[in-house]
Amino acid sequence: MIRAEPLLRNLSRFCAGRAKQQTCRLRTLSVTDAVNALRPFYFAVHPDFFGQYPREREVNENSLKRLNSYLECLQRPGQKSLQPTQLTFYIRDTSNDPNSPQHSANTSEFRAVTFTLQSKDLLSTVVKILKSCSLSTDHVQDSQVDKGLDHRNGNLPFNRPIRWDKTYYSFTGYRDPEEELDCTVRMEPALGSWLHKNRESASERLSVSIPLRDELDRLKTELCQRLEINDIRWQRTWGVAHRCSQLHSLARFAKQNSTVLCNVKGCTLIFGDNSGMNAAGQIMLGTVDVHHHWRKLLDRLPFYSDLHSHLSVLKERTSYLLGDVELIYNEDLQPTLMLEDYYRMLKTFHQNVTVTQPLFHPRSLKGLQIILENHSSAPSLLRAGQLNVPVTCDPTVLQWFILAHAQSARTSLRREQEFEVEQKKLISDCTERYGLERLYKEPSVSSQQMVRCCQRLLEGQVCELRGMHLCISHFYSVLQDGDLFVPWDWKQ
């Protein structure tokens, strides 16, 4: 280890300056900013406003689910590729507001908008959505675009946003983004009134889905016992009918290919977008693949098992070089990361940090966690306490970044563990108090947000939840199977 204090200070300044320059060049948008920026869009397409139009309501519900999955993938480190996603929404025409001076009885109530998402960063995706729906992007770009400007010649960007006088909007006819955003926030319903309005339709949908849910549980139990596997899971939030169909397909495949299924004993099967084995060693069955692809995958399972063993050895070697820090794969953050890709990432990272001596004393970083990212960016500390590190990170930059953030990472990890324990208890308390059939959250909702949401539920008195499936999310919605989605920061 380097001990000279002057050299340490110089290296620290150099690495901090280099990391700062890399960070300044990134065009970033936080998850919270993205949700706030998309509020005008959510209010324009929310299924609740299409009660008299069941077809359009269903289109928006399905498109919102696909959009939510797309945004979740963008937020996860290690995302290598993302398939272009075409979405169609029916947009409410805000000019139909009776109080609007442009209101006309002959104007249609909504219009159809179709667009394709293929951007790989959150900011561009949010701007694309808003522009495609003819919604203002000023409140996004004013605060974010300047963050991506190069700091060439030592010039810092002008951070204060431009605020036009109200007369500018009156004269030009442009919409005031601040008024528009405030209006959408005021329009957001309170939890009690929204439940009162949607409880009946959610209950009807739930009643229809109960036989399918029972069938799903039965099929899953039978297949797990028959194939001697640990579990069957799904990568996406498909509907119950869709999941039953996938299990029926697996049952037919099992009858026709009993010889190759001996390789799956003791494994976990996950229905996803692609067939293969993910970084955790779980078998992925692509829902769009035919049974021929599944058979080819199962024939290659011995190869995947060997590769997973090599991966474990490589993890141990890399961990030793980094003071026994734990290299982890997070299924929620990296759901599409396959085993071959993860092995290549780890091999590149291992070669990058292999120097004449370990970067840290053995066991000095035990308890810390690193998530590898395949994109070129500066290392960062995630909200849950993991160190997010690009595979090509310079060893010197990595060394001083870890030294600077080790204590904060330990504190965040400990706090996240406490939140998870508290979250589990609060979910149980809320489920019992309100007679819920199920209470869960989306992966994009943090444990801290879930804890705060459950605490507010227990502090207040919310009616019409008995027997329901309640999911804590970022927006209101009633799913096709009757699940209620409510934002974690719901209004009283």
N, C-alpha and C positions, 0 to 999 in steps of 0.2 A: 504493500500500500504506500501511496505518496504521502509524506508527512510534512514537507516544507510548507510553512504557512504562506509565504509570498507567492509561491507557485500555485498553491491552492486558490488563493484569491484571484490571481490572473486567469487561471483556467475557468473558475466559476464565472467571472465577468464575461469571458469569451463565449462560454457555452450558453449563458443566459441571453447574451446579445444575439447569438445565432438562433436560438430557439424563438426569441421574440420576433426576429425578422421572418422566420418561417411562418409563425402564427399570424403575423400581420398580413401575409399574402393570401391567407385562406379566406374564402368567402363562406362564413359560417352562419348558422341559424340554430338557436337552441330549440328543444322540443316545445318548451313553453311559448317561445316566440312564434313558432309555427302554428300552434293551436290558436293563439290569439289572432294571428294574421288571417287564419282561415275562418274565423267566426262569421264574417259576412257571407262567405260561401255556404257554411253549414245552415245558416238561417234561410238562405235562398233555396236550398235543395232538401230541407228537412222533411222526412216523410209525413210528419204530423200535419203539414199544410196541404196534404193531398188526400185527405180523408174521403172525399167524394170521387176520387179517381184511383181505384185500386190498382190498375195496371201501371200507371205512372209512379204510384207509391212503391210498388214492388221493385220497379226498375231502379229507383233511387236507393232503396234499402240494399239491394244487391251491389250496386255500384259503390255505396259507402263502405260496405264490408271489404270490397276489393281495394278501394283506395286506402283504407285503414291498414290493410296488410302491406301495401306498397310502402306507405310512410314508415311503418314499423321496420321494414327491411332497410330503409335508408338510414335509420337511426342506429343500426347495429354495426359495430366495428367488424372488419374482416369480410364485409360484403363484396364479393368479387364481381359478380355479374347479376344483372337484374333484367328480366324479360320486359320488353315494351308492353305496357298495359293500356288497352283502349277502354275508355269509360264513357258512358252515356248518362246524362242527368237531365231531368226536367227542372227548369229554373223558374221560380216564381217571378213574375213581372212586377217589380216594386212600384211601377207607375200606376198600378191598379189601386193603390192606396187612396181611399176616398178623400183623404186630406191633402193629397198631392195635387198641385195645380195642373199637372199633366194628365190627370185621371180622365179616362174615357170609357164609356160603357161598351164601346165596340172593341176595345183592346183585349186580346186573349189573355187568359189567366197565367199561362206559363208557356215556355218554349223549350225545345229539345236542344241540348248541346252535347256534341261528341268530340272528345280529344284523346290524344295518345300521350301517356307519360313514359319518357325514356331517359330522363335526366338522372344522374347518379349523385346529386347533392340536394339537400333539403330545401335550400333557398330557391334554386332554379325551379324545383317542382312546385313550390308554393306559388311562385310568381306565374308559372305556366297555368295553374288551376284558376287563379284569379283572373288572368287575362282572357283565358278561354271562355269564362263566364261573364266577360265585360264588367268585371268588378275592379275597383280601384286597387292599385298596388303601391300607392304612395306611402302608406303607413308601413310597408315592408321595406321598400327600397331606400327610403330616407334614412332609416336607422341601420341598414345592413350593407348597402353597396359600398359606402365609404370604408368599411372594415376590410374590403378586399383590395384597396388601392395600394400600389407599391410605394414604399417609403423611399423613393429614389432621392438622391442628393440631400438626404437628411431632412426632407420636407415632411412634416406630419400632416395628416388630413385635417380638414376643418370639421371638428366634431359636432358643433352646434347645428342642429337641423334647421332648415329654412322654414319659417312660419309665416305664411302669407296672411295679409289682412283679410277680414271677412268680405270686404268689398271686391277683392280679386275674384272670389268664387261667384259673387252676384253678377259681376260684369262679364266674366268668361263663360258662365254656365257650367263650369266644372264642379264636381262634387267635393265637398270639404271632407277629407279622409278622417279627421278627428270627430266631426259630427256623425259621420257614417258609422264609425266604430262605436261611439257612445250609444248610438241608436240601436245597434245590434246587441250591445250588452244589456240595454234596458229591455229589449224584446225577449231576452232569455227568460223562460218561465221559471217560477218557483217549483221546487220538487213536489210539494203537496198538490198544487193545481195540475201539474203535468201528470202525476199518478192518477188523480181523479179522472182526468180526461182519457187516459190510455189504459186504465186498469181492466176495463171490460174487454177490449179487443185483445189485450195480452192474455187474459184468462182464457178466451176462446181459442186462441192459437195454441196455448199451452195444453188445453184439454185435447185438442186434435193430435198433438205431438206425443202425448203420454204413451199410447200403445207403441209408437215407434221407438221411444226411449227405452221401454221395457224390452222390445225386440233387440235393440242395440246392445243392451247389457247382457242379454241371453247369448247372442251371437259371439260377443267378445269373450265371455266366460268359456263357452264351448271351444272356441278356437285356441284360446290360451292353454286349456287342458289338453286338447287334442294334439297340438303342435309342441307342447311342453316349452312354451316361451314365457318370458317374465311379464310382458305387457304389450298392448297394442295402443298406439297413440296417433294423433293427427298433428301435422305441421301447421295447418290453417284451421280457422273457425268455420268449417263447413257445417251445413245444416244436418239435422239428425237423419233425414231421409237419405241424404248423400252419403253419410257415414255407413248407414245400413247397407246401401248398395255396394260400397267398397268391401264390406265384410262378406257379403254374399259372393262377390267376385273372388275374394281370397279363399272362401270355402270351396268354390268350384275348382280353383287352381289346385287346392290341396288334394282333392280327389283324383285329379289327372296327373299329378306330379309328386306322388308320395315319396319316391326314392330320393329326390333332391332336398326334401324338407327336413331330412335328418340333420342337415347342417345348421338349422336355425334353433336348435335346442338351447335353452338358456339365454336367448337373445331378446332384444326388444325390437318390435316392428313399428315403423312410423310411416304412415301414408303421407307423401309429400309431393313436391313438384318433379323430382328426379329420382331415378333408381340408382342405388349404390350403397355405400356405407359412409355415415357421417363421421366427424372427427372424434366423437365419443364412442365409436364402435357399434352404433345402432344401425340396423338394416332399414334403408329407405326404399319404399315401394312407390314408384311414380304412378300417380293416378291416371295419367294420360298414356302410360305405356301399356302395351298388350302383354298377355301372359308369356309370350316368347321372350320378351325382355326380362321379365321376372325370373324365368328359368335360367337365362344366361347369367344373371346376377348371382343366383344361388349356386350355380356351378363354380363361380369364382370366389366363393366365400373363404375357402382355405387360403387363397392368395391374400385376401383382405385381412384375415386373421394374422398372417405372418407380418403384413405391413403394419398392423396395429401394434404388434409386439416390438418391431423396430422403432416405432414412434415412441413407445414407452421408454425404451433404452435411451433414445435421443433426448427425451425430456429430462431424464435423470442427469445426463452429461451436461446439458445446458443449464439446468438448475444449479449444479455444483459450481459452474463458472460464475453464477450470479448470487452466491451466498445462500443457496438452498431456497431461493424464492420459488414459489409454485407457479408453473405455467399451466393455465387453465383454459378450457374450452367452455364457453357459456352458451348453452343451447338457446336461451332466450335472445341473446345478442347476436348470435351467429347461426341461425337455423339452417342456412343453405350451405354451410361450409362442409365440403366432403373430405373424406379421409386422405385421398391423394393430394388434394390442394393443401391441406393442413400439414402434411408431411413435408411437402416442398417448402412451405413457409418456414417451418421449424428448422429444416436443414439449412436454408439460407440464413436464418437468424443465428444458428449455431456457428456457421462459418464466419459470420460477421463479428461475433463477440469472442471468437477463439483468438486469444493473444498469448504472449509468453507466460503469463501467470493469470490466475483468476482475478476478475475485476473486484471481488469483495472477499472478505474473510469467510471461511466455511461457516454456515449456519447463522451468519450475522443478519440475514434478511429472512430468516425462517418466519413464516406466517404471512408474508406479503404475497400478492398475487399479480401476475402479468397476463394480459390478454394481447395476443399478437394481432396486428393489423397489416393487411397486405398493401395498403395505400401508402404513398409517400407523404408524410406529414410529420409534425412535431409530436413528441410523446406528450401524453396528457394524463391527468388523474380523473378517473370516472367518479360519478356521484356515489356509487356504492363502495368505492375504495380501491378498485382494481387500477393498476397502472396500464394504460393503453399505449402500446409501443409498436411502431412500425418495424417490419422485419429488417429494413435497411438502415436502421438508426445507427448513427456513428457511435462507437463504443465509448468515446470520451463524453459525448453529450449524454448518452444513456447513464453513465456512471454518476455524473453530477446531478442529473435530473432525479435519479433514485435517491441519492443522498439528501437532496433538497426536499423531497416529498415523502420520505419514508414515514416520518412521524404522522403527517396528515393522513397518509394512506392507512396506517394502523388505526388511527382514531375513527376514520370513516368506516372501515371494515367492522370494527367493534360496534359502532353505532348502527350499522346496517343489520348486524346480527341481533341486536336488541330490538330493532324495529320489526324484524321478522318474527321474533318470539312474541312481541306484543301484538303484532298483526294477527297471528294465529289465534290468540286468546280473544281478541276483539271480534274476529269473524265468528267465532263460536258463540260469543255473548249476543251479537246482533242477530244471528240465525235463530237462537233460542227465544230472544225477546219478541221478535217480529214474526215468528213462525215461518221463516223462509224455508223453502225446499233446498235452495242452494244460494250461497253468496261467494262470489269470486271476483277477480279483477283481470283486466287486460295486461299483457306484459309491459306495455308502455306506461302503465301507472306504477310509480315507485311504491316501495313498502311504506315510506314516510307519508306519502299522499294517501295511501290506503288507511293507515292508522288514523290520520286526521279525519278522514271521511267517516270511519266507523265511530270515532269518538263523538262526532257531531250527531250521528244517528242515535247513539245511546243517550246523548244529552237532551235531545228533542223527542217529539212524538210524531212519527210518520205513520199515516194510516194506509190501508189497502196494500199491504205487502205479504199478507199471510198466504203461504203456499206457492209463492212466486220464485222464479229464478232471477236473481238480481246480479248484474255485472257492473262493476265500477269502471268507468271509461272516461273519455274526455267530452262526450256529447250525449244527448238524449236520443234514444231510438227503441223501437219495439221490433225484435227480430222475428223472422218467419215462424220460428218454433215457440214464440211467446216469451223469450228472455227479455228482461228489461235492462236497457243500457242507460245509466245515468252518469253525469260528470262527477268526478271526485270532489270538485269544489262547488257543488250544487247550492242554489240559492235557497234561503229559508222561506 
